[in-house]
Amino acid sequence: MYKHVAKVKSVIEASGIKFTELRSEKDFDYYMFEHQPKRRNPEKYGDVSGYSWAGAQSRWCSQLLKISIIDKYIKSLGDVIQYVGIAADETKRLERKITQTGCRRYPLVEWGWTEDDCLNYCYSLGYDWDGLYKHFNRVSCWCCPLKSLDELRNLRKYYPGLWQELMDMDNRTWRQYRADYSVEELDKRFAFEEQRQEEGKSIRNREFFAELKGVLCDGNNYIKH
């Protein structure tokens, strides 16, 4: 993704358009592990540090590291029009964003361009993200707990270094990665799935889920990745 941004930047600047990259003063690791926010129920949290993993109802990372940074910068520019890259088939995002006030335009929606249309257009110009979209439906933050199980499987399979980093991060923080699984439990589940598939067995039926409970309770009952 960094390579992609650098490539886009070089093309934009070559055409004479200013390219501005925005960054938060504090990085993700600081807010994740060190920050001491004002909590509504401090006695509930004890002396834990950091926001820990984001959730569906608390996406602090998007707000602090993206939205607020962009809004502050745009406000400093005065009267501008902000073009937002939401595609025509991103229904849920449209429902949230389209009702917001302000000088915002959604050109992809106006043109009727879907996510597939946009990807195909980018591919035709040589932008391929080094194959990221072959492994993920959406290239969001690699460590996001809101990724689907399929995307997390692919993270573990194709990016083992990042998967190990994800396990280390989960061990360093106080909130479990997902409501249903810690990263260690996901590692056990995915390894068990691979074992069953090698044996020609299903990973979707009742037998699988019944045996999975035992796997999650017994750290020795699965093939390590």
Buried (B, 14 or more C-beta within 10 A) or exposed (E): EEEBEEEEEEBEEEEEEEEEEEEBEEEBEBBBBEBEEEEEEEEEBEEBBBBBBBEEEEBBBEEBBBEEBEEEEBEEEEEEEEEBEBBBBBEEEBEEBEEEEEEBEBEBBEEEBBBEBBBEEBEEEEEEBEEBBEBBEEEEBBBBBBBEBEBBBBBBEBBEEEBBBBBEBBEEBEBBBBEEBBBBBBBBBBBBBBBBEEEEEEBEEEEBEEBBEEBBEEEEEBEEB
